[in-house]
């Protein structure tokens, strides 16, 4: 007979992006991204921001931050760092 070892597995759920919005409609200073961590441990995330080119593989900007366990955190990126012109833009975020 062989002895079995009990191994505990920790399964981490992927974080989710709950919302993406500009700080203001008429004169935005930042893009706000709400990230939700469903896990019981803090996790580090890299959020990739695409502006008007969501089909490309190269993001316009990235944010790296730690999201506390079982919590939401709003990450933001200054509009000036995204080189946006005035007018309408499509902003897409992913991990």
C-alpha positions as CSV (number, residue, x, y, z in Angstrom):
1,X,0.0,0.0,0.0
2,X,1.1,3.5,-0.7
3,X,0.4,6.5,1.4
4,X,-1.5,9.4,-0.1
5,X,-0.6,12.9,0.6
6,X,-3.2,15.6,0.9
7,X,-2.4,18.5,-1.2
8,X,-4.3,21.8,-1.0
9,X,-4.9,23.6,-4.2
10,X,-5.5,27.3,-4.3
11,X,-7.6,28.3,-7.3
12,X,-7.4,31.9,-8.3
13,X,-10.2,33.4,-10.3
14,X,-9.4,35.9,-13.0
15,X,-10.1,39.5,-12.2
16,X,-12.7,41.4,-14.1
17,X,-13.0,44.8,-15.5
18,X,-16.3,46.2,-14.2
19,X,-16.3,49.6,-15.9
20,X,-14.2,51.9,-18.2
21,X,-15.1,55.6,-18.4
22,X,-13.7,59.1,-18.8
23,X,-13.6,61.3,-15.7
24,X,-15.7,63.9,-17.5
25,X,-17.6,64.0,-20.8
26,X,-16.6,67.5,-21.9
27,X,-13.1,67.8,-20.6
28,X,-11.8,64.5,-19.4
29,X,-8.5,64.4,-17.5
30,X,-8.3,60.6,-16.9
31,X,-9.6,57.3,-18.0
32,X,-11.0,55.4,-15.0
33,X,-10.9,51.6,-15.0
34,X,-12.7,49.6,-12.2
35,X,-11.1,46.2,-11.6
36,X,-12.7,43.6,-9.4
37,X,-10.6,40.9,-7.6
38,X,-12.8,37.9,-6.6
39,X,-10.0,36.1,-4.8
40,X,-9.1,35.9,-1.1
41,X,-5.6,37.0,-1.9
42,X,-4.2,40.3,-3.3
43,X,-3.3,40.0,-7.0
44,X,-1.2,42.0,-9.4
45,X,-2.8,42.9,-12.7
46,X,-1.6,44.5,-15.9
47,X,-4.4,46.4,-17.6
48,X,-3.8,47.1,-21.3
49,X,-5.5,50.2,-22.8
50,X,-6.2,50.4,-26.5
51,X,-7.5,53.7,-28.0
52,X,-9.2,53.6,-31.4
53,X,-7.2,50.5,-32.4
54,X,-8.6,47.6,-30.3
55,X,-7.8,45.1,-33.1
56,X,-4.0,45.6,-32.8
57,X,-1.8,43.6,-30.5
58,X,0.1,46.7,-29.2
59,X,-1.7,48.7,-26.4
60,X,-1.4,52.4,-26.2
61,X,-0.7,52.3,-22.5
62,X,-0.6,49.8,-19.6
63,X,-1.3,50.1,-15.9
64,X,0.3,47.6,-13.4
65,X,-1.2,47.6,-9.9
66,X,-2.2,45.4,-7.0
67,X,-5.9,44.8,-6.3
68,X,-6.7,43.9,-2.7
69,X,-8.4,40.6,-1.9
70,X,-12.1,40.5,-2.5
71,X,-12.2,44.2,-3.4
72,X,-12.6,46.6,-6.3
73,X,-10.1,49.3,-7.2
74,X,-10.3,52.1,-9.7
75,X,-7.2,52.5,-11.8
76,X,-6.7,55.6,-13.9
77,X,-4.5,56.8,-16.7
78,X,-4.2,60.5,-17.6
79,X,-5.7,61.4,-20.9
80,X,-2.5,63.4,-21.7
81,X,-0.5,60.1,-21.6
82,X,-2.8,58.6,-24.2
83,X,-2.2,61.4,-26.8
84,X,-5.9,61.8,-27.5
85,X,-7.1,64.6,-29.7
86,X,-10.5,66.3,-29.1
87,X,-13.4,64.3,-30.3
88,X,-14.9,60.9,-29.9
89,X,-12.6,57.9,-29.2
90,X,-13.2,54.2,-28.6
91,X,-11.3,52.9,-25.5
92,X,-10.9,49.2,-24.9
93,X,-9.2,47.6,-21.9
94,X,-8.1,44.0,-21.3
95,X,-5.6,42.0,-19.2
